[in-house]
């Protein structure tokens, strides 16, 4: 990280940023062409869970290359100034790298969906077998991540 004074190294603070984020952006790459997708997600024990249709560009790319990068951010506040070039933005963000794995076991899919749902809502969730079979669940095993605040 270029600005060490802005780096967040405390894992609890990094996880707080992740848990407060509403959207994760996941970047994949095929033939040196990057592709980034904003997604809903859940986080637990150094893993990110996302759900998706079973078809699409993201899925096609991940079947051939399971390396990803991800980003979440929050606590945005515009810092105004009298001069345009002196405007700034305060924020907190996390950027990381990991590998993806498709989850096909229905019990594991339900567990992953529960993690995603708890990220946005409280309660006990029920999914039909038909619903579980129709969706794709992807687990990102985080290999590294860093936090930043400005």
Buried (B, 14 or more C-beta within 10 A) or exposed (E): EEEEEEEBEEEEBBBBBBBEBEEBBBBBBEEEEEEBBEBBBBBBEBBBBBBBEEEEEBBEBBEEEBEBBBBBBBEEEEEEEEEEEEEEEEBBBBBBBBBBBBBEEEEBBBBBBBBBBBBEEEEEEEBEEEEBEEBBBBBBEBEEBBBBBB
